[in-house]
């Protein structure tokens, strides 16, 4: 009689639903307007269900020595999957979560409460505005997972935005962004060109089928001023249940081609996913 039941609520930017996973106790799928946003297992915060979330987890695991607390800034909240993961794998980390949809934050905190000992502060605000006002050199990692529906907002794709992220990161900090695109990858290439104006090192992680142009899908952009542990990351992503490829160096420069950085004046959102790409039911 105590089986969890779905929860649906109108939030600031659509209709959010929390649906229990019938196969895992206290595990929930969050969707907004039918698009899957997050998956959380309250009893197993290190369980990452979505492919892109697993890859973000691999980067967090290799960004510093195991267990070292980090100052992490999350742009985009969802069901707070990655903040829970970082709190479990790197106890003592200080984390800020910036989410434009206050109603969504309220729903998640009400229904899926955060661990009492997690140092996670929530900010209902626009990601870029908050980033531009944040103190410089204040974060070890910035994770951008911001989607308006199923598209990355245009104002989070520009040189000014990339430079704001670079300003907030410490000298050895790492920027991560969950993006989505398909061949011929005009958006993804433009983002690589954009972040190349602010960072010295770029890495791209994606499922091989996406990189071969076979389907629309997620790609993880990594940017930093220091050399990343490519070998460790490649081992983790290759051995994952959902294997991914790590591109960097000359191969990534070839992929980038003649793409140009994006200014605020010509910015557009990421492409609209094809029907069924990121929907369920």
C-alpha positions as CSV (number, residue, x, y, z in Angstrom):
1,X,0.0,0.0,0.0
2,X,3.0,2.3,0.3
3,X,4.1,2.1,-3.3
4,X,5.3,5.4,-4.6
5,X,3.0,7.1,-7.1
6,X,3.9,9.6,-9.9
7,X,3.9,13.3,-9.2
8,X,3.0,15.9,-11.7
9,X,3.3,19.6,-11.2
10,X,3.2,22.7,-13.3
11,X,6.5,24.5,-12.9
12,X,7.8,27.8,-14.3
13,X,8.9,26.3,-17.7
14,X,6.4,23.5,-18.3
15,X,5.0,20.4,-16.7
16,X,7.3,18.4,-14.6
17,X,6.7,14.8,-13.7
18,X,8.4,12.5,-11.2
19,X,7.9,8.8,-12.1
20,X,9.0,6.0,-9.8
21,X,11.2,3.3,-11.2
22,X,9.4,-0.1,-10.8
23,X,12.7,-1.9,-10.7
24,X,14.5,0.1,-8.1
25,X,13.2,1.3,-4.7
26,X,13.3,5.0,-4.2
27,X,14.5,5.7,-7.7
28,X,12.8,8.4,-9.8
29,X,12.8,9.7,-13.4
30,X,12.2,13.4,-13.9
31,X,10.7,14.7,-17.1
32,X,9.7,18.2,-18.2
33,X,7.1,18.4,-21.0
34,X,7.8,14.8,-21.8
35,X,11.6,15.2,-22.2
36,X,13.7,13.1,-19.7
37,X,15.8,15.5,-17.5
38,X,17.2,13.4,-14.7
39,X,17.2,10.1,-12.9
40,X,17.9,9.7,-9.2
41,X,18.2,6.7,-6.9
42,X,17.9,8.2,-3.4
43,X,19.4,5.0,-1.9
44,X,22.3,4.9,-4.4
45,X,23.4,8.4,-5.3
46,X,26.4,7.0,-7.2
47,X,24.1,5.2,-9.6
48,X,24.0,7.2,-12.8
49,X,21.3,5.9,-15.2
50,X,21.7,8.3,-18.2
51,X,24.6,7.9,-20.6
52,X,25.6,11.6,-20.5
53,X,25.4,11.6,-16.7
54,X,27.7,8.6,-16.5
55,X,30.2,10.4,-18.6
56,X,30.0,13.5,-16.4
57,X,30.6,11.2,-13.5
58,X,33.7,9.8,-15.2
59,X,35.1,13.3,-15.7
60,X,34.4,14.2,-12.1
61,X,36.1,11.0,-11.0
62,X,39.3,11.9,-13.0
63,X,39.3,15.7,-12.4
64,X,41.3,15.3,-9.2
65,X,42.6,12.6,-6.9
66,X,39.9,10.2,-5.7
67,X,37.9,11.5,-2.7
68,X,39.3,15.0,-2.7
69,X,36.6,17.6,-1.9
70,X,35.9,20.1,-4.8
71,X,34.1,23.4,-5.1
72,X,31.6,22.6,-7.9
73,X,29.2,25.0,-9.6
74,X,26.3,23.3,-11.4
75,X,24.5,25.3,-14.1
76,X,21.1,23.6,-14.4
77,X,19.6,21.6,-11.6
78,X,17.3,18.9,-12.8
79,X,16.8,16.4,-10.0
80,X,20.2,17.3,-8.6
81,X,21.7,14.0,-9.8
82,X,25.3,15.2,-10.2
83,X,25.4,17.2,-6.9
84,X,24.3,14.1,-5.1
85,X,26.9,12.1,-6.9
86,X,29.7,14.5,-6.0
87,X,28.6,14.7,-2.4
88,X,28.8,10.9,-2.2
89,X,32.1,10.4,-4.0
90,X,33.8,13.5,-2.8
91,X,32.5,14.2,0.8
92,X,33.1,17.7,2.0
93,X,32.7,19.2,-1.4
94,X,31.0,22.6,-1.5
95,X,28.4,22.9,-4.3
96,X,26.2,25.6,-5.8
97,X,23.3,24.7,-8.1
98,X,21.9,27.4,-10.3
99,X,18.5,26.6,-11.8
100,X,16.2,29.1,-13.6
101,X,13.0,27.2,-12.8
102,X,12.2,27.9,-9.1
103,X,9.1,25.7,-9.3
104,X,11.2,22.8,-10.5
105,X,13.7,23.3,-7.6
106,X,10.8,23.3,-5.1
107,X,9.4,20.1,-6.6
108,X,12.7,18.3,-6.4
109,X,13.5,19.4,-2.9
110,X,10.0,18.6,-1.7
111,X,9.8,15.1,-3.2
112,X,13.5,14.1,-3.4
113,X,15.2,15.7,-0.5
114,X,19.0,16.2,-0.4
115,X,21.2,14.3,2.1
116,X,21.3,16.3,5.3
117,X,25.1,16.3,5.4
118,X,25.6,17.5,1.8
119,X,26.9,21.1,1.4
120,X,24.7,22.0,-1.6
121,X,23.2,25.5,-2.0
122,X,20.4,26.1,-4.5
123,X,20.0,29.3,-6.4
124,X,16.9,30.1,-8.5
125,X,18.5,32.2,-11.1
126,X,19.6,32.5,-14.8
127,X,22.8,30.5,-15.3
128,X,24.7,33.2,-17.2
129,X,23.6,36.1,-15.0
130,X,24.7,34.1,-11.9
131,X,28.0,33.1,-13.5
132,X,28.8,36.7,-14.5
133,X,28.2,37.9,-10.9
134,X,30.1,35.0,-9.2
135,X,33.5,35.6,-7.6
136,X,36.5,34.9,-9.8
137,X,38.6,31.8,-9.1
138,X,35.9,30.3,-7.0
139,X,35.2,26.9,-8.5
140,X,37.2,23.8,-9.3
141,X,34.6,22.5,-11.7
142,X,31.7,24.1,-13.6
143,X,29.1,21.7,-15.0
144,X,26.7,23.1,-17.5
145,X,23.6,21.0,-18.1
146,X,21.1,23.6,-19.1
147,X,18.3,22.9,-21.5
148,X,15.2,25.0,-22.3
149,X,13.0,22.0,-23.2
150,X,15.4,20.0,-25.2
151,X,17.7,22.8,-26.5
152,X,20.6,24.6,-25.0
153,X,19.6,28.3,-24.7
154,X,21.4,30.7,-27.1
155,X,22.9,33.0,-24.4
156,X,24.8,30.0,-23.0
157,X,26.7,29.3,-26.3
158,X,28.7,32.5,-26.8
159,X,32.3,33.7,-26.3
160,X,31.2,36.1,-23.5
161,X,29.6,33.1,-21.7
162,X,32.7,31.0,-22.2
163,X,34.9,33.8,-20.8
164,X,32.6,34.2,-17.8
165,X,33.0,30.4,-17.1
166,X,36.8,30.7,-17.4
167,X,36.8,33.7,-15.0
168,X,35.0,31.7,-12.3
169,X,37.3,28.7,-12.6
170,X,40.6,28.4,-10.7
171,X,43.7,28.0,-12.8
172,X,43.5,24.2,-12.8
173,X,39.7,24.1,-13.0
174,X,37.6,22.2,-15.5
175,X,34.5,23.2,-17.4
176,X,32.0,20.5,-18.5
177,X,29.0,20.9,-20.8
178,X,26.3,18.5,-21.8
179,X,25.5,19.4,-25.4
180,X,23.4,17.7,-28.2
181,X,23.7,17.7,-31.9
182,X,23.9,15.5,-35.1
183,X,25.8,15.5,-38.3
184,X,27.1,17.8,-39.8
185,X,27.6,19.1,-36.2
186,X,27.4,22.8,-37.0
187,X,26.4,23.5,-33.4
188,X,28.9,21.2,-31.7
189,X,31.8,22.5,-33.9
190,X,30.8,26.1,-33.1
191,X,30.9,25.4,-29.4
192,X,34.4,23.9,-29.7
193,X,35.5,27.1,-31.6
194,X,33.8,29.3,-29.0
195,X,35.5,27.6,-26.0
196,X,38.8,27.6,-27.8
197,X,38.8,31.4,-27.4
198,X,38.8,31.0,-23.6
199,X,40.6,27.7,-22.8
200,X,43.8,26.1,-23.9
201,X,42.7,22.5,-23.8
202,X,39.5,20.9,-25.2
203,X,38.2,17.4,-25.1
204,X,35.1,15.9,-26.6
205,X,33.4,12.7,-25.3
206,X,30.5,11.1,-27.2
207,X,29.0,7.7,-28.2
208,X,30.8,6.5,-31.5
209,X,27.5,6.3,-33.4
210,X,26.8,10.0,-32.7
211,X,30.3,11.0,-33.8
212,X,29.9,8.9,-37.0
213,X,26.7,10.9,-37.8
214,X,24.4,7.9,-37.4
215,X,22.0,9.6,-34.9
216,X,21.3,12.7,-32.8
217,X,22.7,12.5,-29.4
218,X,24.6,14.0,-26.4
219,X,28.2,15.1,-26.5
220,X,30.3,16.2,-23.5
221,X,32.6,19.2,-24.0
222,X,35.5,19.5,-21.5
223,X,37.6,22.7,-21.4
224,X,40.5,23.6,-19.2
225,X,43.9,25.3,-19.1
226,X,45.7,22.2,-18.0
227,X,46.2,18.9,-19.7
228,X,43.5,16.4,-18.7
229,X,44.2,12.8,-17.9
230,X,43.0,11.5,-21.2
231,X,44.2,8.0,-20.7
232,X,42.2,7.6,-17.4
233,X,39.1,9.1,-18.9
234,X,39.3,7.0,-22.1
235,X,39.6,3.8,-20.0
236,X,36.6,4.7,-18.0
237,X,34.4,5.7,-21.0
238,X,35.5,2.7,-23.1
239,X,34.7,0.2,-20.3
240,X,31.3,1.8,-19.5
241,X,28.0,0.0,-20.1
242,X,27.5,2.7,-22.7
243,X,30.9,3.0,-24.3
244,X,32.1,6.4,-25.6
245,X,35.0,7.8,-27.5
246,X,37.3,10.5,-26.3
247,X,38.5,13.0,-28.9
248,X,41.3,15.5,-28.4
249,X,44.4,17.0,-30.0
250,X,44.8,16.7,-33.8
251,X,41.7,14.6,-34.2
252,X,39.6,17.2,-32.4
253,X,41.1,20.0,-34.4
254,X,40.2,18.1,-37.6
255,X,36.6,17.7,-36.3
256,X,36.4,21.4,-35.5
257,X,37.4,22.3,-39.1
258,X,36.7,25.9,-40.0
259,X,34.0,26.5,-37.4
260,X,33.8,30.1,-36.1
261,X,33.2,31.3,-32.5
262,X,29.7,32.4,-31.6
263,X,29.0,36.0,-30.5
264,X,26.0,37.2,-28.6
265,X,24.7,38.9,-31.8
266,X,24.5,35.6,-33.8
267,X,23.9,33.1,-31.1
268,X,21.1,30.5,-31.6
269,X,19.9,27.6,-29.4
270,X,21.2,24.1,-30.0
271,X,19.2,22.2,-32.7
272,X,15.8,20.9,-32.2
273,X,16.0,17.1,-31.5
274,X,14.2,14.9,-34.0
275,X,10.9,13.5,-32.9
276,X,11.4,10.8,-30.3
277,X,15.1,11.5,-29.7
278,X,14.6,12.6,-26.1
279,X,11.0,11.7,-25.2
280,X,9.4,8.7,-23.5
281,X,6.0,7.2,-23.4
